[in-house]
Amino acid sequence: MKSAYELALERLDKSGPAAAPLTPAQKARLAEIDRVYQGKVAEREIFLKQQLDAALAARNFDEADKIRKQIAGEKARLEEEREEEKERVRRGK
């Protein structure tokens, strides 16, 4: 799994001097992708933080650690999906 940093570096390598400027439609689609994925991240955080709070209230620290890892994993997965979708838009597909 690549980090957002690695994806950005790959994008920079690909977008040398021959990179075509984005059209207004592509820019709008990229902004829409950002909004959609920000909503997805927020939705998952709210859901999982409720579970985290419940686990902490019950003093179930092992479960709380699992939930924290799940939150981090979900964020990373959604960020990767978002970057892949944005890359498809940039390539014009």
N, C-alpha and C positions, 0 to 999 in steps of 0.2 A: 504494500500500500504506500503510495507516494504522499508526501506531505504537500501542503499548499505551497510551501517554499520551493520544493522540487518542481512542481507543476509550473510555477511562475518562471523558474529558470529555463525550463524547456520551452515555454512560450516565448521567452526573450530570444533564445537561440533560433527558433523558427521565424521570428518576426524581425529578421535583419532588415537591411535597407530595402529589400524587395517586398516588404509587407504592404498590402493594400490598406488604405484607410477604411475605417468602418463606415457603413452607410447609416443614415438616421434610423432606418428600420432595424438594423443590427444593434445599434446603441439602445434603442427602445426595448428590444428583446433581451439584451443583457441586463438591463435594469429590471425588467419583469422577472427574469430568472433569480436575480438577487432578492427581490421582494418575496418570491415564492419560497425560496430556501430559508430566508430569515424567519418566515412564518413556520416552516416545518421544524426548524431548530427550536424556536420558542415553544411550539406545541410539545415536542418531546421533552424539553427541559421542565416544563410545568408538570407534565405527567410523572416524570421520574423524580422530580424534587418532592412531590407529594409522597411517593413511596419512600424516598430517603428520609423525610421528616417522620414518617410512621415508624421506620426501622430504628431511627435514633430515639424516638420516644419510647420504644419498646426495649431500648438498650441492646439491640441486636446489631453489634458493630461489624460482624462479618458480613451480614446482609447489606449494611450501609456501605461498606467498602466495595462490594459487588456492584451496587447501584451507581456509586461514583465512577467506577470503571466503565459501566454501561453508558453513562452520560457522556464520558469522554469519547468512547467508541462511536456512539451515535453522532456526535458532533463531527468527528473526523470523517465518518462515512458520508454524511450529508454534504460536507464541504467538498469532498472528492467528487461526489455526484454533480454538485453545482459547477465545479471547475470543468468537468468533462462536458457538460451540456453547454457551457459558455464557449468552450473550445470548438465544439461543433458549429455553433453560430458564427464564430470568427472565421472558420474555414468555409462558411457558406453552405453548410449541409443542413 
